[in-house]
Amino acid sequence: MSALFSPFVTKPDTVSQIMLKVLLSLLPGIIFYVWYFGPAILVSIALASVTALSTEALMLKLRDRPIMPFLKDNSALLTGWLLALSIPPMAPWWLVVVGTAFCIIIAKHLYGGLGNNLFNPAMVGFAVLIVSFPVQMTQWLTPNGLGQIDLSFADQLKYVFMGVLPSGVTLDAITMATPLDTLKTQLHLDQHVKQILDLPIYGRLAGHGSEMVSVGFLLGGVYLLLSRIISWHIPVAYLGSLFVIAGIFHLVDPEHYVAPLFHWFSGAAIIGAFFILTDPVSSPTTNKGKLVFAVMAGLITYLIRVFGSFPDGTAFATLLMNICVPLIVLYTQPKVFGKKEHKDGVQK
Amino acid sequence: MEVPRSFFSEGELRKLHKFNGGVHPASHKTESNHKEITRLTLPSRLVIPFKQHAGDAAKPLVKAGDHVLKGQMIGIPEGYISGAIHAPTSGTIAAIDEQLVAHPSELPDLCATLIPDGKDEWVKLEPVEYHDLSAEELRKKLRMAGVVGLGGAAFPSDVKLRTGAQPIKTLILNGAECEPYITCDDLLMREQADEIIRGAEILRHALDANEVLIGIEDNKPQAIDAMRMAIAELGYKFDVVVVPTIYPGGGVKQLIRVLTGLEVPSGKLPNEIGVQCFNVATARTSYRALEYGEPLLSRIVTITGNVRHAGNYEVLIGSPIDELIARVEKLPDTNGYIMGGPMMGIRLPSVEVPLVKATNCIIAVSEKLFPPAPPALPCIRCTRCVEVCPVELQPQDLYWFSKAKEFGKAQTFSLFDCIECGACSYVCPSHIPLVQYYRFAKSEIRMRTLEKQSADKARERHEFRDYRIEREKKEKAEKLAAKEKAALAAKEKAALAAKEHVPANTTESQPKAELPKE
């Protein structure tokens, strides 16, 4: 039956297509990930996908909602992928499963499901894991060629699922602290930025390997911008504010504060700017609001990275700013056609 | 927001303005715009509603059994905003009763049923020379000719010609025709540009406007040429402005914005900023009403969609739509009809309803042409609706408030500025029927306002009744007191007469001590 009320025509775009395009935009970053760190990340993504879809189905069933239309919207998959990409690929299998289940069950469905979550589900999952399982959450792989030994895919699988490493290989031999983490510890040891960046784990812009993963996410992000799935406001304001504050500190004291580009291509800054902070459900709807939201998130990210106790701050910056979204939206209402400019949230 | 685009028109540079958003749905205009306007033969009966315009219904002047001539007034305008209704052909009035009409409420309305006698015999027409008329007489003439806006809203044209406090600087003729499928104004401009331009001059004269701008979307090159030619031949200084094709660029406030850069203030009419806007077909009808004395009896309608002979037809007002459909031959999988365009039109409750003055288009619907939207998903706040909203609203918030019945908030977020153009629903990837939610919220708010008004009235009446009862009691008591006082005084007087030495002042204080109980 065609529609009963106007408009009788609609664009064929669907939520499912939008989410699918976002998933595809993650591929360049994932390809670089596999290139530099081996295929273990694919196992994490597969685990997260299966967990996301099954917990989504379970919750829909419990909430008495139609299962297929929602499973096909690809939103649970996206949450799973984003979480998988933010935890170490050599983490034990149950870490991915527990994290993803938490994202879908608690952060998404207990808030009312698709469209109703106040917080970015993937970042809630990440926060829970990093607080609850700090040791497992630091088992980052050393990029290929940099460590004492490169594990084969079979060996990686064996460790992820059974926790067994090949004889003679210790965990320390295949994992390392992240570039951001190393920077922080070395600065505490009174090393200068210049000396630290000479360490073999650093590449041209930031960490060797991981900087290229960020470049991959940047490529995907540009595609999202060009296909108008996201608007420029959040990525530009987030990376802009991160650049400006990092730049100021760097200009004042370059020996202790690393250059802004290092911050861009380290940790989750790029994936955060294009894929996480831009989650429409948990970010502001007004353009002005998006700018405020992202500028603040950029500042918080920098503060956590440089002065906080965690090596990266994107996840917590996202969650902290998610809390502020309703207020930001209320106070950044645009002018309505034919109405006068106004100062507060009420149109005159 | 303002990206000026310049076009050369009539040798001068005109800066065009932009409104926010807009959409580009598939235009579907080629189905109906390739052949000339066809005049359809007399239908077997005409059903003519007495309310075809915004405002109050016309009062019937005829009764069942009366014979009427073509052009004879059968309904006289009643009220400030109203329009006359005429017999579109000669024949006999078979009934004056309630019939199903094309209205979203699907409620019947008072109609005259006319059985044509086939003679098409005219009443005596009274053409006038408009230059000789005062503005008041000119408006009266249009009102009595039943001239209303033919763009879809059917607002009585004479009312729009009343100038308010603000003098009208710019008269705009709307030939944008931004809705998909509809081509009746396009064809009219191609074929009757001369009459449209003459009509525009009459309207300009009545408003005493300085300039006339004619907005036509750039997807109608033939109409643009025809209109420019007619202006050149008649020697007027009107300006045909080619505007970009975008929906809803033909919305009054949007077109005014594009052509003049002015924003009609929220809740106000264009004349408050010195602009008035008429549809091109209305201009032509005004011309014929004065030049030939011809009332509005027929209009051009696009019949298209799932039919064999899509095109534009000149049709008598009151023609039953089923007869029109039969002539254009619907295709077998037709499963409904839309009156108006696909963005803002309504589903016809039945094809037995009559065509009215506001009917610019009839679209035969099939599942293939109008595939059902997938089931609605929750809003993900992607704000595609915000990007396309021509009024710069926050449709996703209005949806939320309407759904939650938070009507106060919906009003704070400018619900009533929504023009229901449907652009938001069109782009929604969750396929939420957004406009339907806004219609629901608006009607709920209107109903509650009415209820509150009547409750206020009832309370006032009740309070007045209490007051009245109290007052009557008081009056009664005062009367009684006065009476008793008088009686007492009389008694005292008698006593005084008996005992002449009692001082007078003690009698004064006496009644005060014993006020009546009631």
Interface residues (C-beta under 8 A of the other chain):
Chain A: M1 S2 A3 L4 F5 S6 P7 F8 V9 T10 K11 D13 T14 V15 Q17 I18 P66 P69 F70 D73 S75 G113 L114 G115 N116 P280 V281 T285 T286 V329 Q333 P334 K335 V336 F337 G338 K339 V346 Q347
Chain B: F19 N20 V23 P25 A26 P180 K253 R257 E263 V264 P265 S266 G267 K268 N335 G336 I338 G340 P342 M343 M344 G345 I346 R347 V365 S366 E367 F370 P371 P372 A373 P374 P375 L377 P378 C379 I380 R381 C382 T383 V386 P390 V391 E392 L393 Q394 Q396 D397 T412 F413 S414 D417 E420 G422 S425 Y426 V427 C428 P429 S430 H431 P433 V435 Q436 R439
